[in-house]
Amino acid sequence: MIQQISVPEAVRMIEHDKAVVVDIRDQASYLNGHIKGAIRLDNDNFQSFVDSADKSLPVIVCCYHGNSSQAATGVLNSLGFTGYSLQGGMSSWTLANPVEL
């Protein structure tokens, strides 16, 4: 079962637990606004991320609406990460939180 995390929980994890945020949206969407410090993750840099990321830190996976992030979270979890799918994705994040360009 994929663990989902609410936006307020994600904010807390980012601030207090040093959670890593990965954004799996397309490049144009990412460039138009993403969670501060988020790493854009796609097929081209996925293996590099897996090889270099600190698996002791939680990973929050962000997509558009919180659907495709669930599958990506499952993949990361199977590779030894503790991943969480952001409920509502960027659609929910932008309702109450700033984005970085």
C-alpha positions as CSV (number, residue, x, y, z in Angstrom):
1,M,0.0,0.0,0.0
2,I,1.3,3.4,-1.0
3,Q,1.5,5.9,1.8
4,Q,-0.1,9.2,0.9
5,I,0.7,12.5,2.7
6,S,-1.4,15.6,3.0
7,V,0.1,19.0,2.0
8,P,0.4,20.2,5.7
9,E,2.1,16.9,6.6
10,A,4.5,17.4,3.6
11,V,5.3,20.9,4.7
12,R,6.2,19.6,8.2
13,M,8.3,16.7,6.7
14,I,10.2,19.1,4.4
15,E,10.9,21.5,7.2
16,H,11.6,19.1,10.1
17,D,12.6,15.8,8.6
18,K,14.6,17.1,5.6
19,A,12.4,15.2,3.3
20,V,13.5,15.1,-0.4
21,V,10.8,16.2,-2.8
22,V,10.8,14.8,-6.3
23,D,8.6,16.2,-9.0
24,I,7.6,13.8,-11.8
25,R,5.7,16.3,-14.0
26,D,6.9,17.3,-17.4
27,Q,9.7,19.9,-17.7
28,A,7.5,22.8,-18.8
29,S,5.2,22.3,-15.8
30,Y,8.1,22.0,-13.4
31,L,9.6,25.2,-14.8
32,N,6.3,27.0,-14.4
33,G,6.4,26.4,-10.6
34,H,7.5,23.6,-8.3
35,I,8.0,23.0,-4.6
36,K,11.1,24.8,-3.4
37,G,14.1,22.5,-3.7
38,A,12.2,19.8,-5.6
39,I,14.2,17.6,-7.9
40,R,12.6,17.0,-11.3
41,L,12.7,13.2,-11.8
42,D,12.2,11.5,-15.2
43,N,13.5,8.5,-17.0
44,D,16.7,10.2,-18.0
45,N,17.9,11.0,-14.4
46,F,16.0,8.3,-12.5
47,Q,18.9,5.9,-12.1
48,S,21.3,8.7,-11.1
49,F,18.9,9.8,-8.4
50,V,18.5,6.2,-7.1
51,D,22.3,5.8,-7.0
52,S,23.1,9.1,-5.3
53,A,20.1,9.9,-3.0
54,D,20.3,9.4,0.7
55,K,17.9,6.5,1.4
56,S,17.6,7.4,5.0
57,L,15.6,10.6,4.2
58,P,11.9,10.4,3.4
59,V,11.0,11.1,-0.3
60,I,7.8,13.0,-1.2
61,V,6.7,12.4,-4.7
62,C,4.7,15.1,-6.4
63,C,2.8,15.0,-9.7
64,Y,-0.2,17.0,-11.1
65,H,-3.1,15.7,-9.0
66,G,-1.7,12.9,-6.8
67,N,-2.4,10.0,-9.1
68,S,0.8,9.1,-11.0
69,S,2.9,9.9,-8.0
70,Q,1.4,6.8,-6.3
71,A,3.0,4.4,-8.9
72,A,6.3,6.3,-8.7
73,T,6.3,6.1,-5.0
74,G,5.8,2.4,-5.2
75,V,8.8,2.1,-7.4
76,L,11.0,4.2,-5.1
77,N,9.8,2.2,-2.1
78,S,10.7,-1.1,-3.8
79,L,14.3,0.3,-4.2
80,G,14.7,1.0,-0.5
81,F,13.3,4.5,-0.2
82,T,10.6,5.6,2.3
83,G,8.3,7.4,-0.1
84,Y,5.1,9.2,0.2
85,S,2.7,10.3,-2.5
86,L,1.6,13.9,-2.2
87,Q,-2.2,13.9,-2.0
88,G,-3.7,16.2,-4.6
89,G,-0.2,16.9,-6.1
90,M,0.7,20.4,-7.2
91,S,-3.0,21.3,-7.6
92,S,-3.3,21.0,-3.8
93,W,0.1,22.4,-3.0
94,T,-0.4,25.7,-4.8
95,L,-3.7,26.4,-2.9
96,A,-1.8,27.4,0.2
97,N,1.9,27.3,-0.5
98,P,4.4,29.2,-2.6
99,V,6.2,27.7,-5.6
100,E,9.7,28.2,-6.9
101,L,10.3,29.1,-10.5
